[in-house]
Structures are given as C-alpha cells and as structure tokens.
C-alpha cells in the first residue's frame, strides 16, 4: 500500500498549503519538484505586504525576489557603501516590488568529467553529492547533447529517470566520458507574467501588466515614466530590443492586432531622441518587414501628414491626402566643368564658358535615378560618363537626366 504523508506548513501568519507526498512516485510534481523529496510550500491564502520604506537596500523595498544572487541581502536600491557615495547618486529611491535574476558562471561541482553513464544514472569520482539536489536538470557537453533530471543522489552517483538525446528525441545512454553539466541555464527572467483566457472562461478581456499614474505633484514632469528600460552603466555590452512584441510562429500562429499602440500623448505618440552625446543611432525608424505597406497614413491628420523641419523652417510638407504642399530640392551651383554625384537633385550651371559635365558613377545609382540640370549661362554643356548617353534636347536651358536600363537619357 502506498504511504501518504500530509503536511501543513505555517510561516508567520501565512498558511503554507496542503500537500500529499506519494513516496512510491518519483515523477515531476506540478511545482517542478521531484515528488518524493520535497514538500509543498505553496502559499494558497495570498500575500499582502505593506510598510514604510526608509534608508537603503532591503529597508528601501517592501517586497523583493532575488534569484541566483551572490549576496542575497544586497538589494541594489539606494546601495550606498560609504558616506561619500551619497553624493555620487542624487536619487533617494523607494521601491514597492523589486526583482532580479543573475546568470552566474558554473560552480566547480556543476561541470563533471570522468563520467560513466547507464540508462538511468551517471557516476563519477568528481561528483559532489552534498550540493546536488533532486529536480536539478542535467545536460551533457558536446554534440549530440543528452538531457535528464536528478531523481536522487548517492555517493559519486546521480540517479535519473532516463536520458533523452536532444537531436533524435529518443531515450538512450550518453557515451562514457562526455562532460556532465549540472544546472544548465540558457535564459533568465527577472519577472515573467502571463494571463490565460480559457475557452468558455468567464473573462473576455485582460491585461498582462498595468502601469498606472496619478500625478498631483509635478506640473511639468520630465522624469515620470510608465516604463523605463535602461542599459545600466556597468554593462560591457548592450541589449537587443528594449521593447519586443512577438506573435506566435508555431502552433496556431496567432498575431497581435497591433504591435505597439500609443493613444493621446500630448507632444508625440512616438519620439526618437539621443541619449549620449558621443553615441548615435543608425536609424530613428527602421522598417524591415514584409508588410503590404511599410508606412501608411489614413488621411486624418489636421494640417500635414509629413513635415521636414530645419533651423525653425518647414522645408517640405505632404498634405493629409498625400499631395505635395511644399518641397525643396538639394541644389548645387557649378561654375566650371565638374563630375556630378548622387548627393544633389538639381545642378545650376553658371559658367562663363562651355563646360564638360561628367554624370555620376552608375555603380552608385539604380534604374529611374534622375537629376535636373539648369543651364543659367549661354554656353554649351557637353556630357560624358561611364555609360552610354542618349540625348533628346530641344533646348539646353533645363535638362532632365535619367538612368535606365544601363544607359543615361538626357531630355
């Protein structure tokens, strides 16, 4: 008969769950634990934490969770180590909920050589049974990788529920001598929030995370933000995406209707700015999708859909219905023979003699590339370049030059 053990744990004012431990079962429980080895310490009655924060570190935080921290009590909130440090950081922070997670190098006992494998175990004289716990994940080094989890630990030996080949997805036995990696971690989260709207569930709406604001203090806020994602000064390298909206690429492949939405902001619904004077951004907006339209305007803007401004002036404008309201061409006045580039659209020739114009290198232009040449002088313009030049000119006063099918056309 299977022996059942009932455990109730009480911590402070909290009733810590109710569990049944099946001693004949060595499977993975719902908490990700090996059922025979660890009791249930789930808090089922809820948690409420409230206090006045003050000072530094743990005193400045109400509720905190730290994963894999080398110093579990050293909360990086007002983390001053000496008096002068108070002058280096001007902020005096108070935090309601804090969380962090640290990716540490492997400990010496977490990488094991001189291994010998069986269908449900691995043994090595280098195994440290004191630190290994049931439920820990195991990988092997090299390719193909084999994986398992710890059921129990004996002296110099780990018992598993079998080994799976990550390439073939089949059970088997890793080759002897292949390195054993204990507690492999490929990705860490500080927080991970989810909502689940089940079929037939009572709720039809949901929010994964709400950040709310009531500001009755600062009329002109410059540091009151809804979400602040920062690369900290101590970072050697940067990050990938400060905000990432992903749709499913497997399963039913469902999508977000809108990846990013901003409603009713006062100055700009999207604002791109510099952060450091010695660092610049390659592109303020980069469209790299296969969308039907890369940038779409619905025609609802009041005055214009696009404006280019420089030195207090509007240089170019496009109306809400897509018509050019104002446009400026980059123009260069030339007084002598010159090789043209693709940096200017309009060239004004103001020469006192006949000139020779060399058209731009074709390697830098594409089909349809067009420039305009206005002859302000009474002298002749001769064209040359590294491609065939076709001319159809009634007058040399205003000429349009277009590159198409590998040749120049002067009209």
SULFENPE-V994335 format. One record per helix or strand of 2 or more residues. SS is the DSSP state (H for helix, E for strand). FROM is the first residue (numbers start at 1). TO is the last residue. Records with the same first field share a line. If there is no record, write none. Layout:
BEGIN
SS->FROM-TO  FROM-TO
END
This chain:
BEGIN
E->4-11  14-22  61-67  95-101  111-112  116-118  121-123  137-140  146-154  157-160  163-165  171-172  180-182  306-310  313-318  324-326  331-334  338-339  346-349  355-358  370-375  381-384  389-391  398-404  407-410
H->57-60  83-87  108-110  362-364
END
